[in-house]
């Protein structure tokens, strides 16, 4: 297939590109800083010459958006929202203009769209979408994506959890602090952690591409979320860390302020189940955290 990835120079975009290339597909990437032959310049918010690449693409994947790993100042919140709305809007407009658009448009979203859940799992069918900054960003993001029906194109929004990989994201930082003896429970430790191994993330994307009846919102997470207490315990075991000093909420708040991020990224309970992937027969290679961390830590 010919696959076009917008925002493909980020961590997930690079991992997806490598996966698809290794599986024999042709890749083009839209990037603000094109460096390679298969990369095209795009400012992330306007329709431009890059639209010619849509004519040749079978699949369009949009991963564009400012990282949420920052302090939620008013300026950063504005940029987080705008970067998602503007990029999605521009891509939808471009899809409407070309005569032969891709048959599938996958747009990023986040499992953060669901409420803080400690008692009830959140599925695509029964999940509760809440009302705070992060959840409202996701709601507006998905609304812009789905409000325009693309007649020739199947539309899928992927609600992704924490993606575990040695190549980027949160996992390398978690490994580092755990090796330093700081890998204890974070906060109360009863908050659920929804996660997915990078290989299963890429395989799930390929599964969505090849299963032509799948459309709408899809949770892209492991089928077995785990508490923060258990997550850190398993990580310590895989890294042979003899102890892990727990971090109470007030220290997490202070630490988050010092390193210019938000404690919500660790303290929110994300209990998200990939019901649609499971019901459609997707087989996870790493369904349990011990398997995933065993692979990534060794």
C-alpha positions as CSV (number, residue, x, y, z in Angstrom):
1,X,0.0,0.0,0.0
2,X,0.9,3.7,-0.3
3,X,0.6,5.2,3.1
4,X,0.9,9.0,3.9
5,X,1.6,9.9,7.5
6,X,1.1,13.5,8.7
7,X,3.2,14.3,11.7
8,X,5.2,11.3,10.9
9,X,8.6,12.7,12.2
10,X,7.5,12.2,15.8
11,X,8.2,9.1,18.0
12,X,5.0,7.2,16.9
13,X,5.3,8.3,13.3
14,X,8.9,7.0,13.1
15,X,8.0,3.7,14.6
16,X,5.0,3.3,12.3
17,X,7.0,4.2,9.3
18,X,9.7,1.6,10.2
19,X,7.0,-1.0,10.8
20,X,5.2,-0.4,7.5
21,X,8.4,-0.2,5.5
22,X,9.5,-3.6,6.9
23,X,6.2,-5.0,5.8
24,X,6.7,-3.9,2.2
25,X,4.6,-0.7,2.1
26,X,5.5,2.6,0.5
27,X,5.7,5.6,2.9
28,X,5.4,9.4,2.5
29,X,5.6,11.7,5.5
30,X,4.3,15.2,6.0
31,X,6.7,17.1,8.2
32,X,7.5,20.7,9.3
33,X,11.2,19.8,8.9
34,X,11.6,17.4,6.0
35,X,15.0,15.8,6.0
36,X,14.6,12.7,3.8
37,X,13.5,12.0,0.2
38,X,10.1,10.6,1.3
39,X,9.3,13.6,3.5
40,X,7.2,16.6,2.2
41,X,7.0,20.0,3.9
42,X,3.7,20.8,5.7
43,X,3.2,23.6,8.2
44,X,0.5,21.5,10.0
45,X,-2.4,23.9,9.4
46,X,-2.8,24.8,5.8
47,X,-3.6,23.1,2.5
48,X,-0.7,23.2,0.1
49,X,1.2,21.4,-2.7
50,X,1.5,18.3,-0.6
51,X,-2.1,17.5,-1.5
52,X,-0.8,15.8,-4.6
53,X,0.5,13.0,-2.3
54,X,-3.1,12.3,-1.3
55,X,-3.9,11.2,-4.9
56,X,-1.4,8.4,-4.7
57,X,-2.1,7.3,-1.2
58,X,-4.3,4.4,-0.1
59,X,-4.2,5.4,3.6
60,X,-3.8,8.7,5.4
61,X,-2.7,8.7,9.0
62,X,-2.7,11.9,11.0
63,X,-0.5,12.0,14.2
64,X,0.0,15.8,14.3
65,X,-0.2,17.7,17.5
66,X,1.8,19.5,20.2
67,X,3.1,17.1,22.9
68,X,1.0,17.2,26.1
69,X,4.2,16.6,28.1
70,X,4.4,20.3,29.3
71,X,2.9,22.6,31.8
72,X,-0.7,23.5,31.1
73,X,-0.2,27.2,30.9
74,X,-2.8,29.2,28.9
75,X,-0.4,29.5,26.0
76,X,0.4,25.8,26.0
77,X,-3.2,24.8,26.3
78,X,-4.0,27.0,23.3
79,X,-1.2,25.4,21.3
80,X,-2.2,21.8,22.3
81,X,-5.8,22.4,21.1
82,X,-5.0,24.5,18.0
83,X,-2.3,22.1,16.7
84,X,-4.8,19.3,16.7
85,X,-7.8,21.2,15.3
86,X,-5.8,23.0,12.6
87,X,-4.0,19.9,11.3
88,X,-7.2,17.8,11.3
89,X,-9.2,20.6,9.6
90,X,-6.6,21.1,6.9
91,X,-6.4,17.4,6.1
92,X,-10.2,17.0,5.9
93,X,-10.3,20.0,3.6
94,X,-7.6,18.5,1.4
95,X,-9.4,15.2,1.3
96,X,-12.5,17.0,0.0
97,X,-10.5,18.7,-2.8
98,X,-8.8,15.7,-4.4
99,X,-10.6,13.6,-6.9
100,X,-9.1,10.3,-5.8
101,X,-8.7,10.5,-2.0
102,X,-7.3,7.6,0.2
103,X,-9.9,5.0,1.1
104,X,-9.0,5.2,4.8
105,X,-8.3,8.2,7.0
106,X,-7.0,7.4,10.5
107,X,-6.9,10.4,12.9
108,X,-5.1,10.3,16.3
109,X,-7.1,10.8,19.5
110,X,-6.4,9.7,23.1
111,X,-7.7,7.4,25.7
112,X,-7.6,10.5,28.0
113,X,-11.1,11.3,26.5
114,X,-12.6,9.0,29.2
115,X,-13.1,10.1,32.8
116,X,-10.9,9.2,35.7
117,X,-12.0,5.6,36.3
118,X,-11.2,3.4,39.3
119,X,-14.4,1.3,39.4
120,X,-15.6,0.8,35.9
121,X,-13.7,0.0,32.6
122,X,-14.2,2.3,29.7
123,X,-15.1,0.9,26.3
124,X,-16.0,2.6,23.0
125,X,-19.6,1.6,23.6
126,X,-20.0,2.4,27.4
127,X,-17.2,4.7,28.2
128,X,-18.0,8.0,29.9
129,X,-16.5,11.1,28.2
130,X,-15.8,13.7,30.8
131,X,-15.4,17.5,31.0
132,X,-12.0,19.0,31.7
133,X,-9.2,20.4,29.6
134,X,-7.7,17.2,28.3
135,X,-11.1,15.5,27.7
136,X,-12.4,18.6,26.0
137,X,-9.4,18.7,23.7
138,X,-10.1,15.1,22.6
139,X,-13.8,15.8,22.1
140,X,-13.2,18.9,19.9
141,X,-10.5,17.0,18.0
142,X,-12.8,14.1,17.2
143,X,-15.7,16.4,16.4
144,X,-13.7,18.2,13.8
145,X,-12.7,14.9,12.3
146,X,-16.1,13.3,12.2
147,X,-18.3,16.4,11.5
148,X,-17.5,16.2,7.8
149,X,-18.5,12.9,6.2
150,X,-16.0,11.9,3.5
151,X,-18.1,9.9,1.1
152,X,-15.2,8.0,-0.5
153,X,-13.2,7.4,2.7
154,X,-13.6,5.3,5.8
155,X,-12.8,7.4,8.9
156,X,-11.3,5.9,12.1
157,X,-10.2,7.8,15.3
158,X,-7.7,5.9,17.4
159,X,-7.9,6.5,21.2
160,X,-4.4,5.6,22.2
161,X,-3.1,4.9,25.6
162,X,0.5,5.1,26.8
163,X,2.7,3.4,24.1
164,X,5.6,1.5,25.6
165,X,8.8,1.7,23.6
166,X,12.5,2.1,24.1
167,X,12.6,4.5,21.2
168,X,10.6,7.3,22.9
169,X,7.6,8.4,24.9
170,X,7.3,8.0,28.6
171,X,8.9,4.5,29.0
172,X,12.6,5.4,28.8
173,X,12.1,8.0,31.6
174,X,10.3,5.4,33.7
175,X,13.2,3.0,33.2
176,X,15.7,5.6,34.2
177,X,14.0,6.6,37.5
178,X,13.4,3.0,38.4
179,X,17.1,2.1,38.0
180,X,17.9,5.1,40.2
181,X,15.7,3.6,43.0
182,X,12.8,6.0,42.4
183,X,10.4,3.5,40.8
184,X,8.0,3.1,43.6
185,X,4.2,3.8,43.7
186,X,3.2,7.1,42.3
187,X,0.5,8.8,44.3
188,X,-1.9,6.3,45.9
189,X,-1.0,3.7,43.4
190,X,-4.6,2.5,42.8
191,X,-5.0,4.5,39.5
192,X,-5.3,2.3,36.5
193,X,-2.6,2.4,33.8
194,X,-3.8,1.7,30.2
195,X,-0.8,0.8,28.1
196,X,0.2,-0.9,24.8
197,X,3.5,-2.3,23.5
198,X,4.8,-0.4,20.5
199,X,4.6,-3.6,18.3
200,X,1.0,-4.2,19.2
201,X,0.3,-0.5,18.5
202,X,1.7,-0.8,15.0
203,X,0.0,-4.2,14.4
204,X,-3.4,-2.7,15.6
205,X,-3.0,0.1,13.1
206,X,-2.4,-2.5,10.3
207,X,-5.4,-4.4,11.6
208,X,-7.6,-1.4,11.3
209,X,-6.3,-0.8,7.7
210,X,-7.0,-4.4,6.6
211,X,-10.4,-4.8,8.3
212,X,-12.5,-2.5,6.0
213,X,-15.7,-2.7,8.2
214,X,-14.0,-1.0,11.2
215,X,-14.8,2.7,11.4
216,X,-15.5,5.3,14.1
217,X,-13.7,5.5,17.5
218,X,-11.3,2.6,18.3
219,X,-9.5,2.1,21.7
220,X,-5.9,1.2,21.0
221,X,-4.8,-0.2,24.3
222,X,-3.8,-3.5,25.9
223,X,-6.8,-5.6,27.0
224,X,-5.2,-5.8,30.5
225,X,-4.8,-2.4,32.2
226,X,-3.0,-2.6,35.6
227,X,-2.8,-0.4,38.7
228,X,0.2,1.9,39.1
229,X,1.3,-0.1,42.1
230,X,1.5,-3.3,40.1
231,X,2.9,-1.6,37.0
232,X,5.9,-0.2,39.0
233,X,6.4,-3.5,40.9
234,X,6.7,-5.5,37.6
235,X,9.0,-2.9,36.1
236,X,11.3,-3.0,39.2
237,X,11.4,-6.8,38.9
238,X,12.3,-6.7,35.2
239,X,15.0,-4.2,35.8
240,X,16.4,-6.0,38.9
241,X,15.8,-2.8,41.0
242,X,16.0,-3.9,44.6
243,X,13.8,-1.1,45.9
244,X,11.6,1.8,44.7
245,X,10.9,4.9,46.8
246,X,7.2,5.8,46.5
247,X,6.3,9.3,45.4
248,X,3.4,10.9,47.3
249,X,1.0,13.3,45.4
250,X,2.6,16.5,46.8
251,X,6.0,15.5,45.6
252,X,4.7,14.5,42.2
253,X,3.1,18.0,42.0
254,X,6.4,19.6,42.9
255,X,8.4,17.4,40.6
256,X,6.0,18.0,37.7
257,X,6.4,21.8,38.2
258,X,10.2,21.5,38.3
259,X,10.4,19.5,35.0
260,X,7.6,21.5,33.4
261,X,5.0,18.8,32.9
262,X,1.7,17.9,34.5
263,X,1.1,15.3,37.3
264,X,-2.2,14.3,35.6
265,X,-0.1,12.2,33.2
266,X,0.7,9.9,36.1
267,X,-2.2,10.3,38.5
268,X,-5.3,10.0,36.2
269,X,-6.8,6.5,36.3
270,X,-7.2,5.3,32.7
271,X,-9.1,2.1,32.7
272,X,-9.6,1.6,29.0
273,X,-10.6,-1.6,27.2
274,X,-10.1,-2.2,23.4
275,X,-13.5,-3.8,23.0
276,X,-13.8,-3.2,19.3
277,X,-10.3,-4.7,18.5
278,X,-11.1,-7.7,20.7
279,X,-14.6,-8.3,19.2
280,X,-13.1,-8.1,15.7
281,X,-10.5,-10.8,16.5
282,X,-7.3,-8.8,17.0
283,X,-4.7,-11.0,18.7
284,X,-2.3,-9.1,21.0
285,X,1.3,-10.3,20.9
286,X,1.9,-8.7,24.4
287,X,-1.5,-8.8,26.2
288,X,0.1,-8.8,29.7
289,X,2.5,-6.2,31.1
290,X,5.0,-8.8,32.2
291,X,5.4,-10.0,28.6
292,X,5.7,-6.4,27.3
293,X,8.3,-5.3,29.9
294,X,10.2,-8.6,29.5
295,X,10.6,-7.8,25.9
296,X,11.5,-4.1,26.4
297,X,13.8,-4.5,29.4
298,X,15.9,-7.3,27.9
